[in-house]
């Protein structure tokens, strides 16, 4: 069966747009990272800085409601070629976004263990606010992981991650709102 030319174009555009805006792996498939992880690009994150980063993060759930980051982990991940590629392949861009677990966030190869250590880790307080002190100047991805187990039987993990890219100048106080 042949598709009408207009329908063929629509199908082709839909496939092209979906692949471009939010490339995701199929469940179980690892997404290849072409960029090499270079610790020298991000080692500055382990040095004491003169800035403060504070803010709030919210995940928009499938039903349109929001869940704040109270009690959940948050990270400041330095921007480098490797992290930029991972973020872009997860969120479809490198500026801001979110992904729900139901959207099958990709797994990566190589998944360099040092990548998960060359960052600043914290958590949101009970008011849904976070604070990082002595942050070195640089570009970062603010990452909030708002993931919990449902009360269903059997329980399952739900929620997801929200990301926002920021620039932290030396000696500054940066306020962040990570929300889609």
LINTALIN-V463407 format. One record per residue. PSI is psi in whole degrees, -180 to 180 (none if undefined). NEAR is the number of other C-alpha atoms within 12 Angstrom. D_LAST is the distance of its C-alpha to the last C-alpha in Angstrom with 1 decimal. Layout:
psi,near,d_last
PSI,NEAR,D_LAST
PSI,NEAR,D_LAST
//
This chain:
psi,near,d_last
132,4,41.4
140,7,40.1
147,11,36.9
148,10,37.2
-41,10,36.2
-40,11,33.3
-40,12,31.9
-44,14,32.5
-42,14,30.5
-45,14,27.6
-45,15,27.7
-44,15,28.0
-40,15,25.1
-47,14,22.8
-43,15,23.9
-45,14,23.5
-44,15,20.0
-41,14,18.8
-32,17,20.6
-43,17,19.3
-35,19,15.6
73,26,15.1
126,29,18.4
149,30,18.7
154,21,21.9
153,15,23.8
127,15,24.2
-20,13,26.6
137,14,26.7
138,21,26.0
129,24,24.4
133,22,26.7
123,24,25.7
-29,17,28.1
144,18,27.4
138,22,29.7
125,28,28.5
108,20,30.4
-33,24,30.6
-28,17,32.1
-24,23,28.9
2,31,27.0
-20,23,29.8
-27,25,29.1
-21,33,26.4
-2,23,29.3
146,18,31.1
138,18,30.8
-171,23,28.9
14,21,29.0
163,25,25.4
138,27,23.0
122,38,19.3
161,31,17.7
-166,33,14.5
154,37,12.1
141,43,9.3
140,40,7.5
128,38,7.1
118,24,6.4
166,25,10.0
-29,18,12.0
4,10,13.5
-8,10,10.4
166,13,11.0
146,22,9.3
128,31,11.3
175,36,11.7
11,37,13.3
121,27,16.8
-1,23,19.4
163,32,17.3
148,31,17.8
147,39,16.1
150,37,17.5
110,45,18.0
119,41,18.9
141,41,21.0
128,37,20.4
174,31,23.4
-46,24,24.3
-50,33,23.9
-38,41,20.6
-43,33,19.2
-43,27,20.5
-46,38,19.1
-46,40,15.5
-41,33,15.9
-20,31,17.4
-48,40,14.9
-6,37,11.6
-4,26,13.4
176,24,13.1
26,31,13.7
-49,27,11.4
156,30,7.8
-179,33,6.2
161,40,6.8
133,38,10.0
151,29,11.8
-33,27,15.5
-16,20,16.5
8,22,15.4
71,25,18.1
142,32,16.7
156,30,19.5
154,24,22.4
151,28,24.0
128,21,27.6
147,20,28.7
86,22,26.7
119,21,28.4
-38,14,28.8
-28,18,29.0
-38,30,25.4
-6,19,24.3
-23,19,26.6
66,29,26.0
173,34,23.0
132,34,22.5
143,27,21.7
-166,26,20.9
161,30,19.4
141,28,17.7
-177,21,20.3
-14,14,20.7
0,18,18.9
29,27,15.7
149,28,16.5
160,36,17.5
128,30,20.2
128,34,21.8
160,25,25.1
43,25,27.4
130,35,24.8
149,33,26.4
144,30,25.4
-179,33,23.4
137,31,20.1
157,36,17.8
123,38,14.7
123,48,13.3
121,48,12.8
130,46,12.2
102,35,13.9
85,38,13.4
131,28,16.2
170,22,19.0
140,15,22.0
166,12,22.3
12,10,25.5
166,10,26.7
118,8,29.9
157,8,29.6
150,10,26.5
155,14,23.7
143,19,20.7
175,25,17.3
-146,33,13.7
-156,36,12.2
150,42,10.8
143,43,7.8
144,41,9.0
134,39,9.5
137,35,12.9
161,29,15.1
133,27,18.8
104,33,21.1
154,20,24.4
140,20,27.5
25,18,28.2
167,21,24.9
107,24,22.6
129,31,18.9
137,23,16.2
139,30,12.7
108,28,9.5
105,36,7.0
135,30,3.8
none,25,0.0
//
